[in-house]
Amino acid sequence: MFDKYRNKRRMARGMEIEDSIMTATQKEKAFIESPFEKKGLSVIWYVIILVLLVLAGRVFFLDYTKGNYYAEIARNNRIRAIAIKAPRGQVLDKYGQVLATNVPSLDAIIVPSDLPKNESLRNEMADQLAGILDMNSGSIRIELNSQDLNSIDPVLLKENISQNQALIVSERASDFPGVEIDKTAIRSYNNSQIFASVIGYDGKITQKELSSHPGYLMTDYIGKTGLEESYEDALRGTYGATEVEVDSLGHVRRVIGVTNPTPGSDLVLNIDAGLQEQLYNDMTAMLQKTGTKSAAAVAIDPRTGGVLAMVNVPSYDNNLFAKGISGADYKKLTSDPDLPLLNRCIAGQYPPGSTIKPAIATAALSEGVITSSTMIDGLGGVLRVGGWSFGDWTAHAPSNVKMAIAQSNDVFFYTVGGGYGPIKGLGMDRMKKWDNLFGLGEPTEIDVPGEADGSIPSPAWKQKSFNQSWYIGDSYHAAIGQGYVTVTPLQLANYTAAVANGGTLYSPRIVSQIKGSDGQTKTIAPQIIRSNFVDPSIAQIVRDGMRMTITTGTAQILKTMPIPVAGKTGTAQYGPNNEGENSWFISFAPFDKPVIAMAVLVPGGGEGNTAALPVTQATLKWYFNQDPAGVASAKGEPAGNDTSQLGQ
């Protein structure tokens, strides 16, 4: 019995031991496997926490750091400012006659961000637009596909389209997302060919111009030449804007607000439109009579330096450029051998011939080379030095300086310029000094771009330019405005004005006033380059000689003028064999109280009294017939000074 009980206990204990062994094995197994499970779970939690932290940081960055930035982008996708272009300022002559104004125009433009994102859709648009706008579909495809589709800056597709074309595009707006009609204005130039050289023209801005004018749009107009270019900042004005809400296709849903534009300022010129037109007509008639092809003239008020007229023939129609000139028209202008686009008045460089003699006379008197009573023999019309002969246009009797100016005595000026016999002569350096004092061979800084310098040579210049020495013959030629001497018609007119007023050289000004849209007016004051560089008594001697040119000299056809005129003829040879002759005439009037100084050039027109002088006669007769007592007094302009006060 006891054994039986003991065996049961042994069996039970064995079972406990077995259970214990089994439990131990399971625990050991769990102990072995548990670290891996716990480690994997931890990694997952760490990843989840890290991701949450990153997301939270990104939310914080987008919401607080870049929140305003993205809010503005979202706003711009909904709100858009449409520029309201400011009317360009007008251009008026000195009496208020409108020379340049604005007329309404329509442009087809592209807003890149509103274009279809699919290129094939853009190409379909291009093909349809080509027929409407009368354009090449390939060109339109290039425009549509080359844009930054994120940009809202408008780009010009075609300017100055017809009303009918604009209506079709507007009616089919849903077919042409991103293509809009822009209401703008283009320039309208009155008497365009007569004033083109003064006003110039404006046109659509180019990519190159846009880089230097960052405040402009690609659909803007900008001054290209003349006053339109030099006074661009004043003429342009300040754009306004209409703030509108648009949908995803760029269609306007409602207007939010409007900022009105500020119109550009008006330019009031010193130009007398009547005088400008008269000069143009007189020169055109002379060209028809002589068969020559070109002419130029500049008139200046010697009291202020204001430019009264600046005329080029042939000219061009600047309205062609304002409307967007065609390739054919542009090629016709640029290939014309008569160079209608050249502003001869400021950029043409010509030998001045005998018109330079008043400056040389002033130099000789001022430097003590001669006095007013010095008599120089005419040498039978030929001055000989060694084996060289320097001829005159005719044989002159012995002359003093007044007679030499009046009769245009070449031998006299050879002598005082380069020296001969007992007269030492000025020499080229002193002639250059006085030519430059009168503004010859130097830019006048007129208020239009494109001015040429001209050239007053020197021995050093010749050595540097040609590796040649300076000879006395070079001085002789320079003394009568030939050889290496060249000037512009503007320089010659300005120099004539300085002779007329006794020695005050102004920087010529075309614009006299800038009138802002706010009612404020800025007056352009006369700008003096130099003054008092001529003794008044010497200035009077030279002016007397120019008056004698009319009374007893080479321009006696002006003796019948209603007012006393002073002047100087000029004939300048040009060409390889001096076969051509430029016709010059410079003048000022009235003699005692000059209100106008003028230079007229007819290239190839022959002698000065053949072409340039008759033009001067017709123009001055018209000018003073407007008011025989003097144009200035009748129109309320400042009276001229007495000659005794000139240059003071």
C-alpha positions as CSV (number, residue, x, y, z in Angstrom):
1,M,0.0,0.0,0.0
2,F,2.8,2.3,1.0
3,D,4.7,1.4,-2.1
4,K,1.6,2.1,-4.2
5,Y,1.3,5.5,-2.6
6,R,5.0,6.2,-3.1
7,N,4.8,5.2,-6.7
8,K,1.9,7.6,-7.3
9,R,3.9,10.4,-5.7
10,R,6.9,9.6,-7.9
11,M,4.7,9.7,-10.9
12,A,3.2,13.0,-9.9
13,R,6.6,14.4,-9.1
14,G,7.8,13.2,-12.4
15,M,5.0,14.9,-14.1
16,E,5.8,18.1,-12.2
17,I,9.5,17.8,-13.3
18,E,8.4,17.2,-16.8
19,D,6.0,20.2,-16.7
20,S,8.8,22.2,-15.2
21,I,11.2,21.2,-17.9
22,M,8.6,22.0,-20.6
23,T,7.8,25.4,-18.9
24,A,11.5,26.2,-18.7
25,T,11.9,25.4,-22.4
26,Q,9.0,27.7,-23.3
27,K,10.3,30.5,-21.1
28,E,13.8,30.0,-22.6
29,K,12.3,30.1,-26.1
30,A,10.3,33.2,-25.2
31,F,13.4,34.7,-23.7
32,I,15.3,34.1,-26.9
33,E,12.6,35.4,-29.2
34,S,11.4,38.5,-27.2
35,P,14.3,40.9,-27.8
36,F,13.7,40.8,-31.5
37,E,10.0,41.5,-31.3
38,K,10.6,44.3,-28.9
39,K,13.3,45.8,-31.1
40,G,11.2,45.8,-34.3
41,L,8.3,47.4,-32.5
42,S,10.5,50.1,-31.2
43,V,11.9,50.9,-34.6
44,I,8.4,51.2,-36.0
45,W,7.5,53.6,-33.3
46,Y,10.6,55.6,-33.8
47,V,9.9,55.9,-37.5
48,I,6.3,56.9,-36.9
49,I,7.4,59.6,-34.4
50,L,10.1,60.9,-36.8
51,V,7.6,61.1,-39.6
52,L,5.1,63.0,-37.4
53,L,7.9,65.4,-36.3
54,V,8.9,66.0,-39.9
55,L,5.3,66.6,-41.0
56,A,4.8,68.9,-38.0
57,G,7.9,70.8,-38.9
58,R,6.9,71.1,-42.5
59,V,3.4,72.3,-41.5
60,F,5.1,74.9,-39.2
61,F,7.5,76.0,-42.0
62,L,4.7,76.3,-44.6
63,D,2.3,78.0,-42.2
64,Y,4.5,80.4,-40.3
65,T,7.7,80.8,-42.3
66,K,6.4,80.7,-45.9
67,G,2.7,81.3,-45.2
68,N,2.6,84.9,-46.6
69,Y,4.6,83.8,-49.7
70,Y,2.2,81.0,-50.6
71,A,-0.8,83.1,-49.7
72,E,0.4,85.7,-52.1
73,I,0.8,83.1,-54.9
74,A,-2.7,81.8,-54.2
75,R,-4.0,85.4,-54.3
76,N,-2.2,86.1,-57.6
77,N,-3.9,83.0,-59.1
78,R,-7.2,84.7,-58.3
79,I,-6.4,88.5,-58.3
80,R,-4.6,90.1,-61.2
81,A,-3.6,93.7,-61.9
82,I,-4.2,94.8,-65.4
83,A,-2.1,97.8,-66.4
84,I,-3.8,101.0,-67.6
85,K,-1.4,102.6,-69.9
86,A,-0.7,106.3,-69.4
87,P,-1.3,108.6,-72.4
88,R,2.0,109.7,-73.8
89,G,2.6,113.4,-73.6
90,Q,2.0,115.6,-76.7
91,V,4.6,117.6,-78.6
92,L,3.8,121.2,-79.5
93,D,5.6,124.0,-81.3
94,K,6.3,127.3,-79.6
95,Y,2.9,128.7,-80.5
96,G,0.9,125.6,-79.4
97,Q,0.5,123.8,-82.7
98,V,0.3,120.0,-82.0
99,L,3.1,118.1,-83.8
100,A,2.7,114.7,-82.1
101,T,-0.3,113.2,-80.4
102,N,-2.0,109.8,-79.7
103,V,-4.7,107.8,-81.4
104,P,-6.4,104.7,-80.1
105,S,-5.0,101.3,-81.2
106,L,-5.6,97.6,-80.4
107,D,-3.0,94.9,-79.9
108,A,-3.3,91.2,-79.6
109,I,-1.3,90.0,-76.6
110,I,-0.5,86.8,-74.8
111,V,-0.8,86.1,-71.0
112,P,1.5,83.0,-70.8
113,S,0.0,81.7,-67.5
114,D,-3.4,81.4,-69.1
115,L,-2.3,79.5,-72.1
116,P,-3.2,75.8,-72.4
117,K,-0.6,73.6,-70.8
118,N,-0.9,71.1,-73.7
119,E,1.3,72.0,-76.6
120,S,-1.0,70.4,-79.2
121,L,-3.8,72.7,-78.0
122,R,-1.5,75.7,-78.3
123,N,-0.7,74.7,-81.8
124,E,-4.4,74.4,-82.7
125,M,-4.9,77.9,-81.3
126,A,-2.0,79.2,-83.4
127,D,-3.5,77.7,-86.6
128,Q,-6.9,79.4,-85.9
129,L,-5.4,82.7,-84.9
130,A,-3.2,82.9,-88.1
131,G,-6.3,83.3,-90.3
132,I,-7.9,85.9,-88.0
133,L,-4.8,88.0,-87.5
134,D,-3.3,87.5,-90.9
135,M,-0.1,86.1,-89.6
136,N,2.0,83.0,-90.3
137,S,0.9,80.1,-88.1
138,G,4.5,79.0,-87.6
139,S,5.3,82.4,-86.1
140,I,2.4,82.2,-83.7
141,R,3.3,78.7,-82.7
142,I,6.8,79.9,-81.8
143,E,5.4,82.7,-79.7
144,L,2.9,80.5,-77.9
145,N,5.4,77.7,-77.2
146,S,8.3,79.8,-76.2
147,Q,6.7,81.4,-73.2
148,D,7.2,80.7,-69.5
149,L,3.7,79.3,-68.7
150,N,4.1,80.5,-65.1
151,S,4.4,84.1,-66.1
152,I,1.5,86.6,-66.0
153,D,3.5,89.4,-67.8
154,P,1.8,90.1,-71.1
155,V,3.7,89.5,-74.4
156,L,2.9,91.2,-77.7
157,L,1.5,88.9,-80.4
158,K,0.5,91.5,-83.0
159,E,0.3,95.3,-82.7
160,N,-2.2,97.7,-84.3
161,I,-4.8,95.1,-85.3
162,S,-8.1,96.1,-87.0
163,Q,-11.3,96.5,-85.1
164,N,-12.8,93.6,-86.9
165,Q,-9.9,91.3,-85.9
166,A,-10.2,92.4,-82.3
167,L,-14.0,91.7,-82.2
168,I,-13.5,88.1,-83.6
169,V,-10.8,87.3,-81.0
170,S,-12.9,88.8,-78.2
171,E,-16.1,86.9,-79.3
172,R,-14.1,83.6,-79.4
173,A,-12.3,84.2,-76.1
174,S,-13.1,80.6,-74.9
175,D,-11.3,79.3,-78.0
176,F,-8.2,81.3,-77.3
177,P,-7.3,81.1,-73.6
178,G,-4.3,83.3,-72.8
179,V,-4.9,85.6,-75.8
180,E,-6.4,89.0,-75.1
181,I,-7.0,92.3,-76.7
182,D,-5.1,95.2,-75.3
183,K,-6.4,98.8,-75.7
184,T,-3.5,101.1,-76.2
185,A,-2.5,104.2,-78.2
186,I,0.0,104.9,-81.0
187,R,1.6,108.1,-82.0
188,S,0.2,110.3,-84.7
189,Y,2.6,112.7,-86.2
190,N,1.3,115.8,-88.1
191,N,3.3,116.9,-91.1
192,S,5.4,113.9,-90.4
193,Q,8.1,114.3,-93.1
194,I,8.7,117.9,-92.2
195,F,9.2,117.3,-88.4
196,A,10.6,113.7,-88.4
197,S,14.2,114.8,-88.0
198,V,13.2,116.7,-84.8
199,I,10.6,114.6,-83.1
200,G,11.9,111.1,-84.2
201,Y,9.5,108.3,-83.5
202,D,8.5,105.7,-80.9
203,G,7.8,102.0,-81.3
204,K,7.3,98.7,-79.5
205,I,10.0,98.0,-77.0
206,T,12.6,95.3,-77.8
207,Q,14.0,92.6,-75.5
208,K,17.3,94.5,-75.5
209,E,15.6,97.7,-74.5
210,L,13.5,96.0,-71.9
211,S,16.7,94.9,-70.1
212,S,17.7,98.5,-69.6
213,H,14.1,99.6,-68.7
214,P,13.0,97.1,-66.1
215,G,9.8,99.0,-65.3
216,Y,8.4,98.5,-68.8
217,L,6.2,95.7,-70.2
218,M,6.8,93.8,-73.4
219,T,3.7,95.5,-74.9
220,D,5.0,99.0,-74.2
221,Y,6.1,101.7,-76.6
222,I,9.3,103.5,-76.2
223,G,11.1,106.4,-77.9
224,K,13.5,105.3,-80.5
225,T,15.0,108.5,-82.0
226,G,14.8,112.3,-81.8
227,L,12.9,113.9,-79.0
228,E,10.8,110.8,-78.5
229,E,14.0,109.1,-77.3
230,S,15.8,111.9,-75.4
231,Y,12.7,112.9,-73.5
232,E,11.3,109.4,-72.9
233,D,11.1,109.8,-69.2
234,A,9.0,113.0,-69.4
235,L,6.7,111.8,-72.2
236,R,5.9,108.3,-70.9
237,G,3.9,109.1,-67.7
238,T,3.0,106.6,-65.0
239,Y,0.8,103.6,-65.5
240,G,-2.3,102.9,-63.5
241,A,-3.9,99.5,-62.8
242,T,-7.3,97.7,-62.6
243,E,-7.3,95.0,-60.0
244,V,-9.6,92.2,-61.0
245,E,-10.6,88.7,-59.9
246,V,-10.1,86.0,-62.5
247,D,-11.0,82.4,-62.8
248,S,-8.6,79.5,-63.7
249,L,-8.8,80.3,-67.4
250,G,-7.9,84.0,-66.8
251,H,-11.4,85.3,-67.4
252,V,-12.3,88.4,-65.5
253,R,-15.1,87.8,-62.9
254,R,-15.2,91.1,-61.1
255,V,-13.3,94.4,-60.7
256,I,-11.9,94.9,-57.3
257,G,-10.3,98.4,-57.6
258,V,-8.8,100.9,-60.0
259,T,-5.7,103.1,-59.8
260,N,-5.8,105.9,-62.4
261,P,-2.7,106.5,-64.6
262,T,-0.8,109.8,-64.7
263,P,-0.5,111.1,-68.3
264,G,3.0,111.9,-69.6
265,S,4.2,115.5,-69.8
266,D,3.8,117.7,-72.9
267,L,6.8,119.1,-74.6
268,V,6.7,122.7,-75.8
269,L,9.4,123.3,-78.4
270,N,11.4,126.4,-79.5
271,I,10.6,125.2,-83.0
272,D,8.4,127.5,-85.1
273,A,6.3,125.1,-87.1
274,G,5.6,127.8,-89.7
275,L,9.3,128.5,-90.2
276,Q,10.1,124.7,-90.3
277,E,7.5,124.1,-93.0
278,Q,8.6,127.1,-95.0
279,L,12.2,126.0,-95.0
280,Y,11.2,122.5,-96.0
281,N,9.2,123.7,-98.9
282,D,11.8,126.2,-100.0
283,M,14.5,123.5,-99.9
284,T,12.4,121.0,-101.7
285,A,11.7,123.5,-104.5
286,M,15.4,124.2,-104.8
287,L,16.2,120.5,-105.1
288,Q,13.7,120.2,-107.9
289,K,15.2,123.2,-109.7
290,T,18.8,122.1,-109.4
291,G,18.4,118.4,-109.6
292,T,20.3,117.8,-106.4
293,K,19.1,115.2,-103.9
294,S,19.5,116.5,-100.4
295,A,19.6,119.6,-98.2
296,A,19.7,120.6,-94.6
297,A,19.0,123.8,-92.6
298,V,19.1,124.9,-89.0
299,A,17.8,128.2,-87.6
300,I,18.7,129.3,-84.0
301,D,17.6,132.2,-81.8
302,P,21.0,133.9,-81.1
303,R,19.6,135.4,-77.8
304,T,18.8,132.0,-76.2
305,G,20.2,129.2,-78.3
306,G,16.7,127.9,-78.9
307,V,16.4,125.9,-82.1
308,L,13.7,127.6,-84.3
309,A,13.9,125.1,-87.2
310,M,15.9,121.9,-88.1
311,V,15.0,120.6,-91.5
312,N,16.3,117.6,-93.6
313,V,15.4,116.8,-97.2
314,P,14.7,114.1,-98.1
315,S,12.9,112.9,-95.0
316,Y,10.6,110.0,-94.1
317,D,7.2,109.4,-92.6
318,N,7.7,108.6,-88.9
319,N,4.1,107.4,-88.8
320,L,5.3,104.3,-90.5
321,F,7.4,103.4,-87.5
322,A,4.7,104.3,-85.0
323,K,2.3,101.9,-86.6
324,G,4.8,99.1,-86.9
325,I,6.8,99.5,-90.1
326,S,6.7,96.6,-92.6
327,G,9.9,94.8,-93.7
328,A,9.4,96.1,-97.2
329,D,9.0,99.7,-96.1
330,Y,12.0,99.5,-93.8
331,K,14.2,98.0,-96.5
332,K,13.1,100.8,-98.9
333,L,14.2,103.5,-96.5
334,T,17.5,101.9,-95.5
335,S,18.5,101.1,-99.1
336,D,17.7,104.6,-100.4
337,P,21.0,106.1,-101.6
338,D,19.7,109.6,-100.6
339,L,19.6,108.4,-96.9
340,P,16.3,109.8,-95.8
341,L,16.9,108.4,-92.2
342,L,20.1,110.4,-91.8
343,N,19.7,113.6,-89.8
344,R,22.1,115.6,-91.8
345,C,21.6,118.6,-89.5
346,I,23.3,116.9,-86.6
347,A,25.1,113.9,-88.1
348,G,26.2,115.0,-91.5
349,Q,29.8,116.2,-91.6
350,Y,30.9,118.5,-94.4
351,P,33.7,120.9,-95.2
352,P,32.3,124.4,-94.4
353,G,34.1,126.3,-97.2
354,S,34.2,130.1,-96.9
355,T,31.5,130.2,-94.1
356,I,34.4,129.6,-91.7
357,K,36.1,132.9,-92.7
358,P,34.4,135.0,-90.0
359,A,35.9,132.7,-87.4
360,I,39.3,133.0,-88.9
361,A,39.0,136.7,-89.2
362,T,38.1,136.9,-85.4
363,A,41.1,134.7,-84.6
364,A,43.5,136.9,-86.7
365,L,42.2,140.1,-85.1
366,S,42.2,138.7,-81.6
367,E,45.7,137.2,-81.9
368,G,47.2,140.4,-83.3
369,V,48.1,138.8,-86.7
370,I,46.3,141.7,-88.4
371,T,44.3,144.9,-87.5
372,S,41.1,146.2,-89.0
373,S,43.2,148.4,-91.3
374,T,45.7,145.8,-92.5
375,M,45.6,145.5,-96.3
376,I,46.6,142.3,-98.0
377,D,47.3,142.1,-101.8
378,G,45.1,139.7,-103.8
379,L,48.2,138.5,-105.8
380,G,46.2,138.3,-109.0
381,G,44.1,135.5,-107.6
382,V,47.0,133.0,-106.9
383,L,49.3,132.6,-103.9
384,R,52.4,130.7,-104.8
385,V,54.7,128.9,-102.3
386,G,57.6,127.1,-103.8
387,G,56.2,124.9,-106.6
388,W,52.7,125.0,-105.2
389,S,49.9,127.3,-106.2
390,F,46.8,128.1,-104.1
391,G,44.2,129.8,-106.2
392,D,41.3,132.1,-105.4
393,W,37.9,131.9,-107.0
394,T,38.6,135.3,-108.6
395,A,41.3,138.0,-108.5
396,H,40.8,140.5,-105.7
397,A,42.2,144.0,-105.2
398,P,44.0,144.7,-101.9
399,S,41.6,144.1,-99.1
400,N,41.1,144.7,-95.4
401,V,39.4,142.2,-93.2
402,K,35.8,143.6,-93.8
403,M,36.3,143.6,-97.5
404,A,37.8,140.1,-97.4
405,I,34.8,138.7,-95.6
406,A,32.4,140.5,-98.0
407,Q,34.2,139.4,-101.2
408,S,35.2,136.0,-99.8
409,N,38.9,136.7,-100.6
410,D,40.7,133.4,-100.4
411,V,44.2,134.8,-100.8
412,F,43.5,137.1,-97.8
413,F,42.6,134.2,-95.6
414,Y,45.4,132.0,-96.9
415,T,47.7,134.7,-95.7
416,V,46.3,135.3,-92.3
417,G,45.8,131.5,-91.8
418,G,49.1,130.0,-92.9
419,G,51.2,133.2,-93.3
420,Y,52.8,134.8,-96.4
421,G,55.3,137.6,-96.9
422,P,55.4,139.9,-93.9
423,I,52.2,138.3,-92.4
424,K,53.3,135.5,-90.1
425,G,49.9,133.9,-90.0
426,L,47.9,132.1,-87.3
427,G,49.1,128.6,-87.8
428,M,46.9,125.6,-87.4
429,D,47.0,125.4,-83.6
430,R,45.6,128.9,-83.2
431,M,43.1,128.4,-86.0
432,K,41.9,125.2,-84.2
433,K,41.7,127.1,-80.9
434,W,39.3,129.7,-82.3
435,D,37.3,127.3,-84.4
436,N,36.7,125.3,-81.3
437,L,35.8,128.4,-79.3
438,F,33.0,129.0,-81.8
439,G,32.0,125.3,-81.3
440,L,33.2,124.0,-84.6
441,G,34.5,120.5,-84.6
442,E,32.9,119.8,-81.2
443,P,29.5,118.4,-80.2
444,T,27.0,121.1,-79.2
445,E,25.2,118.8,-76.7
446,I,21.9,119.5,-78.4
447,D,18.9,117.7,-76.7
448,V,18.4,115.0,-79.4
449,P,20.7,111.9,-79.8
450,G,23.0,111.1,-82.7
451,E,25.2,114.2,-82.9
452,A,28.5,113.9,-84.8
453,D,31.7,115.8,-83.7
454,G,32.9,117.1,-87.0
455,S,36.7,117.7,-87.2
456,I,39.1,120.6,-86.8
457,P,42.5,119.0,-87.5
458,S,45.9,119.7,-85.9
459,P,49.5,118.8,-86.8
460,A,49.5,116.2,-84.1
461,W,46.2,114.7,-85.4
462,K,47.5,114.4,-88.9
463,Q,50.7,112.7,-87.7
464,K,48.8,110.2,-85.6
465,S,46.1,109.6,-88.2
466,F,48.2,109.4,-91.4
467,N,51.8,109.4,-90.1
468,Q,52.4,112.5,-92.2
469,S,53.8,115.9,-91.3
470,W,51.7,119.1,-91.4
471,Y,52.4,121.4,-94.4
472,I,51.7,125.0,-94.9
473,G,49.2,124.0,-97.6
474,D,47.2,122.2,-95.0
475,S,46.9,125.5,-93.1
476,Y,45.9,127.3,-96.2
477,H,43.1,124.9,-96.9
478,A,41.9,125.0,-93.3
479,A,41.8,128.8,-93.4
480,I,39.1,128.6,-96.1
481,G,37.2,125.7,-94.6
482,Q,38.6,122.9,-96.8
483,G,41.1,120.1,-96.4
484,Y,40.5,118.1,-93.2
485,V,38.0,120.5,-91.8
486,T,34.4,119.2,-91.4
487,V,31.4,120.5,-89.4
488,T,27.7,119.8,-89.1
489,P,25.1,122.2,-90.2
490,L,24.0,122.5,-86.6
491,Q,27.5,123.6,-85.5
492,L,27.6,126.1,-88.3
493,A,24.3,127.6,-87.4
494,N,25.3,127.7,-83.7
495,Y,28.6,129.4,-84.6
496,T,26.7,131.9,-86.7
497,A,24.5,132.7,-83.7
498,A,27.6,133.3,-81.6
499,V,28.9,135.7,-84.2
500,A,25.5,137.4,-84.3
501,N,25.3,137.9,-80.5
502,G,28.9,139.0,-80.1
503,G,30.5,135.9,-78.6
504,T,28.1,133.8,-76.5
505,L,28.0,130.2,-77.5
506,Y,24.9,128.3,-76.4
507,S,24.1,124.7,-76.2
508,P,21.2,124.5,-78.7
509,R,17.9,123.5,-77.2
510,I,14.8,122.2,-79.1
511,V,12.6,121.9,-76.0
512,S,11.7,125.1,-74.1
513,Q,9.2,123.7,-71.6
514,I,8.0,120.5,-70.0
515,K,4.4,120.7,-68.9
516,G,3.3,118.1,-66.4
517,S,-0.3,116.8,-66.1
518,D,-0.3,118.2,-62.6
519,G,-0.2,121.7,-64.0
520,Q,3.5,122.2,-63.1
521,T,5.7,123.6,-65.9
522,K,9.5,123.2,-66.1
523,T,11.2,125.8,-68.2
524,I,14.4,124.8,-69.9
525,A,16.8,127.7,-69.3
526,P,19.4,128.7,-71.9
527,Q,22.6,126.8,-71.4
528,I,25.8,128.7,-72.2
529,I,28.8,126.8,-73.2
530,R,31.1,129.9,-73.1
531,S,30.8,133.6,-73.4
532,N,32.8,136.8,-73.6
533,F,35.6,135.1,-75.6
534,V,35.5,137.8,-78.3
535,D,36.4,141.5,-77.7
536,P,33.2,143.5,-78.5
537,S,35.1,145.8,-81.0
538,I,36.4,142.8,-82.9
539,A,33.0,141.1,-82.9
540,Q,31.6,144.3,-84.4
541,I,34.3,144.4,-87.2
542,V,33.4,140.8,-88.2
543,R,29.7,141.5,-88.2
544,D,30.2,144.6,-90.3
545,G,32.1,142.4,-92.8
546,M,29.1,140.0,-92.9
547,R,26.8,142.9,-93.4
548,M,28.9,144.1,-96.3
549,T,28.5,140.6,-97.9
550,I,24.9,141.7,-98.5
551,T,25.5,145.4,-99.4
552,T,28.6,145.1,-101.6
553,G,29.7,141.5,-101.6
554,T,28.7,138.0,-102.8
555,A,25.1,138.0,-101.5
556,Q,23.6,141.3,-102.9
557,I,20.3,139.7,-103.8
558,L,19.4,140.1,-100.1
559,K,19.7,143.9,-100.3
560,T,16.0,144.0,-101.0
561,M,15.0,142.3,-97.8
562,P,12.5,144.2,-95.6
563,I,15.1,144.0,-92.7
564,P,18.9,144.3,-92.8
565,V,20.6,140.9,-93.1
566,A,24.2,139.8,-92.5
567,G,25.7,136.7,-94.0
568,K,28.4,134.7,-95.6
569,T,28.4,132.5,-98.7
570,G,30.4,129.3,-98.8
571,T,31.4,126.9,-101.6
572,A,33.1,123.7,-100.4
573,Q,34.7,121.3,-102.9
574,Y,34.5,117.6,-102.3
575,G,35.3,114.3,-104.0
576,P,38.6,112.7,-105.1
577,N,39.2,115.4,-107.6
578,N,37.2,118.2,-106.0
579,E,34.6,117.7,-108.7
580,G,31.6,118.4,-106.4
581,E,30.6,121.6,-104.7
582,N,28.5,122.0,-101.6
583,S,26.5,125.2,-101.4
584,W,26.4,127.0,-98.0
585,F,25.0,130.2,-96.8
586,I,25.0,131.4,-93.2
587,S,23.0,134.5,-92.0
588,F,21.5,136.4,-89.2
589,A,18.9,139.2,-89.0
590,P,18.0,141.9,-88.2
591,F,21.6,143.0,-88.3
592,D,21.4,145.3,-85.3
593,K,19.1,143.2,-83.1
594,P,19.3,139.6,-84.4
595,V,16.5,137.3,-83.6
596,I,17.4,134.5,-86.0
597,A,20.7,132.9,-87.2
598,M,20.6,130.3,-89.9
599,A,22.8,127.9,-91.9
600,V,21.6,126.3,-95.1
601,L,23.4,123.5,-96.9
602,V,22.7,122.0,-100.3
603,P,25.2,119.2,-101.0
604,G,26.2,119.2,-104.6
605,G,24.3,122.5,-105.1
606,G,27.3,124.4,-106.5
607,E,28.4,127.8,-105.3
608,G,26.9,129.3,-102.2
609,N,24.9,131.9,-104.0
610,T,23.5,129.3,-106.4
611,A,21.3,127.2,-104.1
612,A,21.7,127.9,-100.4
613,L,21.4,131.7,-100.8
614,P,18.0,131.7,-102.7
615,V,16.6,129.3,-100.0
616,T,17.7,131.7,-97.3
617,Q,16.2,134.7,-99.2
618,A,12.8,133.0,-99.6
619,T,12.7,131.8,-96.0
620,L,13.7,135.1,-94.4
621,K,11.3,137.0,-96.5
622,W,8.5,134.8,-95.3
623,Y,9.7,135.0,-91.7
624,F,9.9,138.7,-91.5
625,N,6.8,139.3,-93.6
626,Q,4.8,137.8,-90.7
627,D,5.8,140.9,-88.8
628,P,7.9,143.5,-90.7
629,A,8.8,145.2,-87.5
630,G,10.4,142.0,-86.2
631,V,8.9,138.7,-85.4
632,A,10.0,138.7,-81.8
633,S,8.3,141.9,-80.7
634,A,4.9,141.1,-82.2
635,K,4.8,137.6,-80.5
636,G,5.8,138.8,-77.1
637,E,9.3,137.3,-77.1
638,P,12.2,139.1,-75.4
639,A,13.7,141.9,-77.5
640,G,17.2,141.5,-78.9
641,N,20.1,143.4,-77.3
642,D,21.8,146.3,-78.9
643,T,25.0,145.3,-80.7
644,S,26.9,147.4,-78.2
645,Q,25.8,145.0,-75.5
646,L,26.3,141.8,-77.4
647,G,28.6,139.3,-75.8
648,Q,28.6,141.1,-72.4
